[in-house]
Amino acid sequence: MCTRLAARGHHVSVYCRERHAETSYRGVLLVYLPTWRHKYLDTIVHTFLSTIHLIGRRADVALYCNGANAIFTFLPRLFGIRVALNVDGLERKRKKWNWLARSWYLVSERLATFCPNVVITDAAKIAEYYLDRYGKQSVFIPYGAEIGKIQSSEVLGRLGLERDKYFLYVSRMEPENNTLLVRESFERTATRIKLALIGDAPYAQEYIARVRNTSDPRVVMPGAIYGSGYHELLSHCFAYVHATEVGGTHPALIEAMGRGALVLYLNTPENAEVAGDAGIPFESGELSNKLDLVLRMRDEERAEWGRKAAARVAERYSWERVTDQYEALLLKMLRF
């Protein structure tokens, strides 16, 4: 979205934690600031420093992401900068947080209703939550995705995978994303097709160790993969398995759909909102059966599911559509 805004003539800066050699990317200025690498302080320390830097630059409008950052959004407003906050999902429900972090997120939900100028939600279910609980109207703008498969497949060879011969799972390996459930459900199936578990997490080493504790040679776990390799994996998988419990619109889900993958998704309201009738839902105790169902499908039937998924993304979640919505909102904010 940022690169598309830049291509439309807007001056866009993005605040980053991980330093790279590049200071810009496709017209977007990359601003690197330090943080405190700590499970509970990483985000808020970086956001605080970014806010101080932002005030010094005197931007016209600022977009904050993550409800935990709500407390910082009033500061730029004191200096005449308009602020929008994308609250993401209900982070306090994540199992990784202790009671203090969950309390911070709960307080931040309330702060989000009045600290920024505008609240953005990326799922209709999250918008309903803020309206029902706090009486707060939000602007619904979902995440976006590219549409269509890419033909390259270099990463598959490095991982020992073949086109259309692996199930794919992509997510942070944290308990509420059910990586272990996916692995154990797959291991109960009788197939030569492999399972690629893609992802990592900075503060979940105990859980990741449990996920990796397998001797099944069909399971491939290379860690996190980004960029072209990630999109190659989405484009050539046999089917994509999405098992997150918490959050709004999950990028990996709509990106898999956009690449034309057959999608199986854990049946939560947010996941069902995204996939609709273009994916196959499952409850936590029936994933093995649904994997077997997909394994029995004819190639054409499986391809039809992929076409439906891509068409749904083209209709609802294309990046051009999302960029149009953000551009219209940010320009409107400058006028009031």
PyMOL commands that set and color helices and strands:
alter all, ss='L'
color gray80, all
select helices_A, chain A and resi 2-7+42-57+67-72+74-78+91-93+99-112+124-134+154-159+175-177+179-187+205-212+227-236+251-258+269-278+287-295+299-316+319-334
alter helices_A, ss='H'
color red, helices_A
select strands_A, chain A and resi 13-16+24-25+28-32+61-65+82-86+118-121+139-140+166-170+194-198+219-223+239-242+263-266+280-282
alter strands_A, ss='S'
color yellow, strands_A
deselect
rebuild
show_as cartoon
